[in-house]
Amino acid sequence: MTAAIVGWAHTRFGKSEGETVESLITQVAQGAIRDAGVEAVDIDEIVLGHFNAGFSRQDFTAALTLQASDDLRFKPATRVENACATGSAAVHQGLKSIAAKQARMVLVVGVEQMTTTPGPEIGENLLKASYLPEDSETPAGFAGVFGNIAQSYFQAYGDQSDALAMIAAKNHRNGVNNLYAQMRKDLGFEFCRTESEKNPKVAGPLKRTDCSLVSDGAAALVLTDFQTALGRPKAVAFRGVGHAQDFLPMSKRDILKFEGCGEAWSRALSQAGVTLDDLSFAETHDCFTIAELIEYEAMGLAGPGEGARVIADGLTEVDGKLPVNVSGGLKAKGHPIGATGVSMHVISAMQLAGEAGDMQLPKADRAGIYNMGGAAVANYVSVLEAVKAA
């Protein structure tokens, strides 16, 4: 264990009236520094996760973090991007600086403002996270890409509409308890399963309830080396991490296997010296319900085509063997692209520190986080563990 999270902040996800990318960054940067019990002058490096891809006219946003305090002036600040895994890319970059002893305290911020962009442009921006020579003409944009994946999965393993609806219903039910969630409403299985005027088909077999939400929001955390963290009032350590980048064209891989996801999980668990059985819960990337279903298989909860059994048996429910997306996931919490990975780490740290409020699990001491960019192209896994402060 080389690093730990010692402070965090999180805005509510959704439509942020009156906010800008700058104000969202400033709000969480100040909040995370304050929560960590340090001063801005103590921060050695800043890493900002911001996808943008056309969502914000203001690009070149790394230095906007300095707006949080004049004492951040001249601190190294870098923006990183890796599609929908941008937030985790920022977190992992901060870990590398600490491991290399280039920094003792790193401020990591993830941000996105999507709702000010017209609908058709949102679709165009998101489609940039796919391989355009193959996918640029896909109907319904990025949702269409995952609609095709779902259709292929159905053709290979049979109609999985019940499983997708159970995943959607689970995550919406969980989201009710998340103060930061964009949609805090228990929609129920029947609503999620039934095509209707309020829940129409979007792409392939995917309905509206199978798709994550267009969101604004930001999250931030402060990382420090493990020895320093031991002296802090609260600390959540990284036991292991994994990053596996796969081919961008889906034609070069078996898209139903999410092999990069499996590889990232294998690397992180191996580094942590634990197995899935040792995890108290997991936060996983349910940009679409079909993604969570295939991720069950890629991470090793079920064999190929058997992911439906995982949700049907209740294994991933809050009271199951491995609760998944207790936060409501991207499905209910929302998915502001650059903020998502940082949010997953913050929400997990809150659970492990016993600060998750109504979301709090009775016994949470170790977490697994999976955040992906594109269709299982950029794959990041973190294994976090609660630390008892000295």
Secondary structure, 3 states (H helix, E strand, C coil): CCEEEEEEEECCCECCCCCCHHHHHHHHHHHHHHHHCCCHHHCCEEEEECCCCCCCCCCCCHHHHHHHCHHHCCCCEEEECCHHHHHHHHHHHHHHHHHCCCCCEEEEEEEEECCCCCHHHHHHHHHCCCCHHHHCCCCCHHHHHHHHHHHHHHHHHCCCHHHHHHHHHHHHHHHCCCCCCCCCCCCCHHHHHCCCCCCCEEECCEEHHHECCCCEEEEEEEEEEHHHHCCCCCEEEEEEEEEEECCCCHHHCCCCCCHHHHHHHHHHHHHHCCCHHHCCEEECCCCEHHHHHHHHHHHCCCCCCCHHHHHHCCCCCCCCCCCECCCCHHHHHCCCHHHHHHHHHHHHHHHHCCCCHHHCCCCCCEEEEEEEECCCCEEEEEEEEEECCC
